[in-house]
Amino acid sequence: MSHSQSQHFDVAIIGAGAVGCAVARRFALGGAHVLLLERGSDILAGASKANSAILHTGFDAPPDSLELRCIQHGYAEYLSLRAERNLPLLETGALVVAWTDEEDARLDALVAQAHANGVANVRRIGRDTLREMEPNLAPTAKAALHVPGEHVIDPWSPFLAYALEANALGASVVLNAEVTGGAFDGRTWHLATTQGAFLAHTIVNCAGLFGDVVETALLGAASFDIRPRKGQFVVLDKAASRLLTSIILPVPTERTKGVLLARTVFGNVLVGPTAEEQADRERVAVSEPELRKLLDRAAELVPALRDVPVTAAYAGLRPATEAKHYRIHRVEGRNWITAGGVRSTGMTAALGIAHHVWGLYAGDAGPIQSAPVAMPNLAEHLPRDWQRPGHGEIVCQCEMVTRREIEAAMSGPLPAGDLGGLKRRTRCGMGRCQGFICAGRVAELTAGQFADPLVAR
């Protein structure tokens, strides 16, 4: 994307993950001259690419917390804007299932917490009602909370929409732009990046896994400590989706929300995540023992899943910190705002976080312009491009991705910067063969467009 390094921006946002893209949109809506910097070769290249795609209500969020306010604002704003931007919603509801007497005893407290958090339609249901709603659950399920408002969305298209909307309003998105240093002269930030130097009045730190590193580099010290938490996931074949309707959640603990089962908008079933502490912020790998534990747990919850093949497995890192709450604050006198420590609820909360950060910057001034961008649909329960005439060849047979979709993803104001970005824009290579059949054709269609080119085979 074109940009001028001599321009003076109102705000430079460091990190184009879910939160960074939402913040860029909100500032652009407010009329700010926005620079969005991303160290990766595409947006959502860090922690955000491995989100679980659940639209949370905040029923179990810490009461009276910033996290709760951001979740609920983000939830409401997403529902209000999704139709105009063609963003899918798979209406599933969720069930927090108790499998032991101890978990059953904790359900009433969760109901009370949900109601205190303003999620009034959460209710406890007994074994018989639970079996009617989800007949394929293991018979050892004792009771559950029904949370009707929890749903599943596309994990990536919303944030691309926010970045495209920001760009349409004049924001510059610069990729492969790792921040390597900077100084504040009392009025302006002078940033050094791997794409050159930039000037900005205000910095918003949305660097995710590197949020404390950025603070240390530019402010001299960090106000929080990132402690990466790896989450591994298993994606089950599309045949699994007929075995459950709701998102199946465990009774949460103080440390983790636990392993969930959920349909995806792509027609699969997701199992995960694990919660594994690790020091490395860059390397994230799957491990067979943990994946087998996820599969065993899925079969314990829904026995028929034991016979369903695995389509894919992946892992991501969440930017956990030494404290459980969001780390969002303004640094007085330094023209600096940090939005850090955003973990599993960040996808839902992103629009709410953006609203809050805008308030720290500009007060309560509302948006003064809008440029909604309609996204191509990737959801399985809605009409896809292959069902429309003139789509050209079907490049990815597993996921029914058309040449027209791939060509569109490789063009426009924010084209895919790498294979991961292409997958997130089209579903190409995400199916049963994991790109084995279509990789050569994809390499031909993307030749000369990726810095790290694909090799046809």
Secondary structure as UniProt FT lines:
FT   TURN            5..6
FT   STRAND          8..14
FT   HELIX           18..29
FT   TURN            30..31
FT   STRAND          34..37
FT   TURN            43..44
FT   HELIX           47..50
FT   STRAND          54..55
FT   TURN            59..60
FT   TURN            63..64
FT   HELIX           66..81
FT   TURN            82..86
FT   STRAND          89..90
FT   STRAND          94..98
FT   HELIX           101..116
FT   TURN            117..118
FT   TURN            120..121
FT   STRAND          123..125
FT   HELIX           127..133
FT   TURN            135..136
FT   TURN            139..140
FT   STRAND          143..147
FT   TURN            148..149
FT   STRAND          151..153
FT   HELIX           157..168
FT   TURN            169..170
FT   STRAND          172..174
FT   STRAND          179..184
FT   STRAND          189..193
FT   TURN            194..195
FT   STRAND          196..205
FT   HELIX           208..210
FT   HELIX           211..219
FT   STRAND          229..236
FT   HELIX           238..243
FT   STRAND          247..250
FT   STRAND          260..263
FT   TURN            265..266
FT   STRAND          269..272
FT   STRAND          276..277
FT   HELIX           288..301
FT   HELIX           303..307
FT   STRAND          310..318
FT   STRAND          327..331
FT   TURN            332..335
FT   STRAND          336..340
FT   TURN            344..345
FT   HELIX           346..362
FT   TURN            363..364
FT   TURN            380..381
FT   HELIX           385..387
FT   TURN            389..390
FT   STRAND          394..396
FT   TURN            397..400
FT   STRAND          401..402
FT   HELIX           403..409
FT   HELIX           419..426
FT   TURN            428..429
FT   TURN            432..438
FT   HELIX           439..445
FT   TURN            446..449
//
